[in-house]
Amino acid sequence: MDTQWEHIVAKLASTLESGVMKVWILPLEASYADGVLTLLAPKPYMAGWISRELLPTISRCAKEVLGEDLVVHIDVKPEPTRAQKTRKPLVREEVDAPRREKFVSNPRAFENCFPFLAPSKCPLPKRTWRYSFSDFVVGDSNRMAVAAAKDVCREHGDVQTLYLNSPSGLGKTHLTQAVGQSLSDQAITGQRVGYVTADEFSTRYIASIKTNEVEAFKQSMRTLDVLLFEDVHFLQNKPKTQETVLSIVKGIQEQGGRVVFTSSFSPRELQKVDSQLVSSFCSGILTHIDRPDVDMRVEICRRKAQSLHVKLSDAVCLLLAQHLDGDVRQIESCVNSLLFKANLFGGEVTEELALEVLREYGGGIEGPDLANLSRIVCEYLGVDPASLQTRSRCQTYVFGRNTIFYLARKHTDLTLQEIGTHFNRRHSTVLQGITQVEKEIARSSTQGRQLQRIMGMVEERMGLTRT
């Protein structure tokens, strides 16, 4: 089964994000017998999450590899005996080991250390770009962003610099990777496309300092024709890194290259970012992506179901769209749950079943206003809401405030200033708190996992996105 499971994992890697693969798929152990694929997860919460969120995808990929109908069963790996615990673990080669190679002065060799860089004449593996323009739903809330992103892909387009901003889950990464996919498909001879997040950039920049290869680092990125740079708000409070980014961006722009930036914030909301870098963000097209309207949500439901080889009726799609007014992830999560439940019980996807699933998302809806968010987060943390408005730097209070900042930004139309005023804080403090939450989640740190767990419970209770 080991070889077959490796093939299934490879197919999943072309569908799922690398972080999902690393955290949820790679730790699994697989066995197959009598038409049942059994996957053992190290922890009960992992088995539960995979069953809820990934089972349809795993089932589809397993069927494609094994070529037969099968049942996928998720279980928890038994606890090791005392004797097993004392054994020395086998040393396994790390999956990401190639990324830790030292930089060298040869730019072509440097390319090998940066898998997110590649010339279009050498097409990138399909799994590098998860999204494309063809599977992006266009509407009034994102029409300008889509048009600008497509223009970046034109050989003689007008958009040289694009800055996309929106709350989490509305399509920034989708559009950015769609640009990469489109450019890769065009295969323009010699064109080089780079994709990196601000956090990844900072890590690699620091590595180049330690190996005395800063200039090689800069030069290899300056020679890009297109740079896709995500989450630029992570550059706050990093003056040296900002200086390097500015130098690279100027080099790309001077040679006629293009740059796409994304952020959860508009340039004017960013604090402690070099004014010249902010000016660079603003030098081209700035566009905000809003939440999808009802018509767009109907289409998102339909397309998500189609991607899982299921056709939803117009009535079911409209029912879901009318009750789900959050981000795209909320809608896709609900469709996943609906199809999973229908498959589990062998029934049709009816309006009655859709209402059952919607109750799980909207049970006890109390509205995504700041007061309710604060009260519910404080309930889970066991603190008094009034304590979050004090000047105390108690870690529990800081954790609670940052969680509320993030959720308020994601689910309400309040400005940073309005959120800060409620907690007697400056808008820069709110911005830093949201950035810290995003960073911990992106790194999948202990605190990041705790944040996701608490926010998931809060969002589920309020009928909002479950991520």
TACORJO-V264657 format. One record per helix or strand. SS is the DSSP state (~ for helix, > for strand). FROM is the first residue (numbers start at 0). TO is the last residue. If there is no record, write none. Layout:
SS	FROM	TO
SS	FROM	TO
This chain:
~	1	12
~	17	24
>	28	32
>	35	40
~	43	52
~	54	65
>	70	75
~	81	85
~	96	99
~	106	112
>	116	118
~	125	127
~	132	134
~	142	151
>	160	164
~	171	185
>	191	196
~	197	209
~	213	221
>	225	229
~	231	234
~	238	253
>	257	262
~	266	268
~	274	280
>	284	287
~	293	306
~	313	322
~	327	343
~	350	361
~	369	380
~	384	388
~	394	410
~	415	421
~	426	442
~	445	460
